[in-house]
Amino acid sequence: MAAVVNPKARIIATTLILLVLTAVAVIWVFPYVMLLLTSVKSQGFLLKHNIFALPDRMQLSNFKDAFTSAGLGTFVKNSFVIAIVKVPTGILLAALAAYSISKHGFRGRRAVYFYFVIGLAIPIQVTLLPLNILLKNLHMLNSLMALFFPYIAFGLPFQIMVMRGFFLTVPNELIDAARIDGSAEAQIFFGIMIPLAVSALAALVILDFLATWNEFLMALIFLQSPKNETLPLGLMYFQGQYSTRWSLLCAGVVLGILPVVIVYFALQRYFTAGIYAGAIKQ
Amino acid sequence: MRRLLASGVKPLTPLFFVAPAFLIYTVFIVYPMVDSLIVSFNKWDGVSPQKEFIGLHNYAEFFQDQHSLEVLGRTLQWTIGAVVVPTLLGLGFAVVLNRRLPGRSVFRGVFYLSYTMPLVALGVMWSWIYNPQFGALNALLRAVGLGKFEAGWLSAPQSALWSVMATNVWYASGFPMVLFLAGLQTIPQELYEAAWIDGARPAQSFLHITIPSLRETFVVVIALLIINSLKAFDLIYVMTWGGPGRSTQVLGVWMYFNTFLFDKAGFGSAIAWIMTIVSLAIAIPYIQVLTREHA
């Protein structure tokens, strides 16, 4: 936005903005501060003191307890497994389809693209009951397999949209030259296109990892035994079982969001690229 | 003349590339969608082999049932809150953070962070914050002398939905912020400079340059927010389970209760399809914005 010409007025304006922004940011961060603070207190301390009081000693065993005796470890493991298997697979399938839609020039490609993109507006709820029955018939229900195909399916619309957008920016000459050199389509795809698309793929990997990690409704319905269930379900049980043991509860939530925080902070700049590329055209 | 295929591409190749995604998508999304539609024309408990065909009766029942109409109203309330406030906040954050400010990436991170988290975790955390005796909110009010505003945020029917909505705003505002930031980057500085030379004040620049340039971003933001808010489930399920009473039942939750808890699979499927029709109708301008450029 246009700068205010008077430099002194500009400094005052900037300072004011910073103050307001900081105040809002403090409000935004406040829940996390309380969460972390409470997660290192003992239950006894919590009951005796004000909620804002700093603990005299930190009870880090809360985290170990949440992980082991409260069973969050199993849920975390399951979430990891489904994420690690599903994310690369789904994105690969999306990239294959998107590349073909954008560069193979087959008739009907716009209809196919539209068919996929429409999926962005389909609420999960409308697929739940038939999926439940289908998965039961396929004997996949109540295992992590139950989530594998539906998760892939729901990730495809966005991923195909983003990858197609990327592939459209690749000059056709590049592909034509490779074809003239005798390269097969698969060679072109894996040898040229994938390396070119690394940053778009990275952004999709992060976004998809998060979406998979956070998914709740399908996991709630398709998984029934605790040994197969994913972290969001685990946190829900956690709340039910330890509803008054606030310090343990907070420690559990911290464990539940820690992987996400790590992934986010480590790879922050890819996020905005991914969302922008996917949601708005250049 | 339109060619069937780009030159040098063997006819079956696109098939191999597209088929896996196409198959999985069709089997695990499209087919269940169609099946839900068929189920919605029946009276069924979801398990027994017999279904009873009743045509559009489930849909008629929905619009005549008082509970369902209240659910519809609450969904509207939820959607307005989940769209308008995050959009305005996100726009505000983006406009402010678009300038060269010290620490702006920290601020961006703070406001966006929650959107990366599992809603269940946030729901558990905020249920605790809203707890009347042990929660941070009431403790904070007490500490600053506003003790008379203490309340049973999630346990009182009048405030339950608003409380969950507030949590949702806190969760979701970073998302429009990121989209608006990206959109703001595409506005050429020269426009603002020219306006400044012409004597325009910042507010005028904002209204006449910034807002119109962000038109496409607005379409995308609002469409996505509406689509997401229609299927809202996680936060409400974990924080209030539709209650107290039915005061936080919205469409996404109501569908789940009817289909999986009340054994009214036909009715629940009709609810799901009502959600879908509204969602698809909203998506059309969004998809138009997207598919404007094509290969």
Interface residues (C-beta under 8 A of the other chain):
Chain A: M1 A2 V4 T14 I17 L18 L21 A25 W28 V29 F30 P31 M34 L35 L46 N50 I51 F52 L93 A94 L96 A97 Y99 S100 I101 S102 K103 H104 G105 F106 R107 R109 R110 V112 Y113 F114 Y115 F116 V117 I118 G119 L120 A121 I122 P123 I124 Q125 V126 T127 L128 L129 P130 L131 L134 F149 P150 I152 A153 F154 L156 I160 M161 L168 D176 R179 I180 E185 F189 L210 W213 N214 F216 L217 L220 I221 L231 P232 L233 L235 M236 F238 Q239 W246 L249 C250 G252 V253 G256 I257 V260 V261 V263 Y264 F265 Q268 F271 T272 I275 Y276 A279 I280 K281
Chain B: R2 R3 L4 L5 A6 S7 G8 V9 K10 T13 P14 F17 V18 P20 A21 F22 I24 Y25 V27 F28 I29 Y31 P32 M33 D35 S36 V39 G46 V95 V96 L97 N98 R99 L101 P102 S105 F107 G109 V110 F111 Y112 L113 S114 T116 M117 P118 L119 V120 A121 V124 M125 W126 S127 W128 I129 F134 G135 A136 A139 A143 W170 F175 V178 L179 L181 A182 G183 Y192 E193 A195 W196 A200 P202 S205 F206 T210 E216 T217 V220 L224 I227 L230 K231 F233 D234 Y237 V238 G252 M255 Y256 T259 F260 A265 G268 S269 I271 A272 W273 M275 T276 S279 L280 I282 A283 Y286 I287 V289 L290 T291 R292 E293 H294 A295
